[in-house]
């Protein structure tokens, strides 16, 4: 008999994109953010889509990131602010334990 067991050591990994440029790369497609979200679990859909918006419209400064990510962990928000670079599209992977 086949059985599914939950592993406690599973880690969710997804890519964070911060748009420090002056253009939205998805505007030419008629959308404001990446239309192909990376959703590791269905219950995180809203949060991941909210995070993914940072890769669409240009981010003016780190205050914008802090306001956009209100309610997220301080460590994660600080990481995003540290990685943000004005004038560049920054991408990095983040892993969260389940």
C-alpha positions in Angstrom: 0.0 0.0 0.0 1.3 3.4 -0.9 1.4 6.0 1.8 2.4 9.7 1.9 4.4 10.9 4.8 5.3 14.5 5.6 9.0 15.2 6.1 9.9 17.7 8.7 13.2 18.7 7.0 11.6 20.1 3.8 12.8 23.6 3.0 11.0 26.0 0.6 13.2 27.9 -1.7 12.1 30.8 -3.9 13.6 33.7 -5.8 13.3 37.3 -4.6 13.5 39.9 -7.3 14.0 43.6 -6.4 13.6 46.1 -9.3 15.9 49.0 -8.7 15.7 50.1 -12.4 13.5 52.8 -13.8 11.3 50.6 -15.9 8.9 47.7 -15.2 10.1 44.8 -17.3 6.5 43.3 -17.4 4.8 46.5 -18.7 5.2 45.3 -22.4 3.2 42.2 -21.6 0.4 44.3 -20.2 0.9 43.2 -16.6 2.5 44.9 -13.6 4.5 41.9 -12.2 5.7 38.5 -13.2 2.6 36.5 -14.3 4.3 33.2 -13.4 4.5 33.1 -9.6 6.6 30.6 -7.7 4.3 29.3 -5.0 5.8 26.7 -2.8 2.6 26.0 -0.9 -1.0 27.1 -1.7 -1.4 28.7 1.7 1.4 31.2 0.9 0.0 32.4 -2.4 -1.1 35.8 -1.1 2.3 36.5 0.5 4.4 35.3 -2.5 2.3 37.4 -4.9 2.8 40.4 -2.7 6.6 39.8 -2.5 6.7 39.2 -6.3 5.3 42.7 -6.9 8.8 44.1 -5.8 10.2 42.7 -9.1 7.7 44.7 -11.2 7.2 48.4 -10.6 10.5 50.3 -9.9 11.5 50.5 -6.2 12.5 54.1 -5.3 14.3 53.3 -2.1 14.6 50.9 0.9 11.8 52.7 2.7 9.5 51.5 0.0 10.6 47.9 0.6 10.1 48.3 4.4 6.5 49.7 3.8 5.7 47.0 1.2 6.9 44.2 3.5 5.2 45.3 6.7 4.3 42.3 8.8 7.2 40.2 7.4 10.1 39.2 9.7 12.6 42.0 10.4 15.5 39.7 9.3 13.9 39.1 5.9 13.0 42.8 5.4 16.5 43.8 6.4 18.0 41.2 4.0 15.9 42.7 1.1 17.0 46.2 2.0 20.7 45.1 2.1 20.5 43.4 -1.3 18.6 46.2 -3.0 20.7 48.2 -5.5 19.4 51.4 -7.1 19.7 51.1 -10.9 19.9 47.3 -11.0 17.5 44.3 -11.0 18.6 42.2 -8.1 17.7 38.5 -7.7 18.5 36.1 -4.9 17.2 32.9 -3.4 15.6 32.6 0.0 15.0 29.4 1.9 12.4 29.0 4.6 11.9 25.8 6.7 8.3 24.5 6.4 
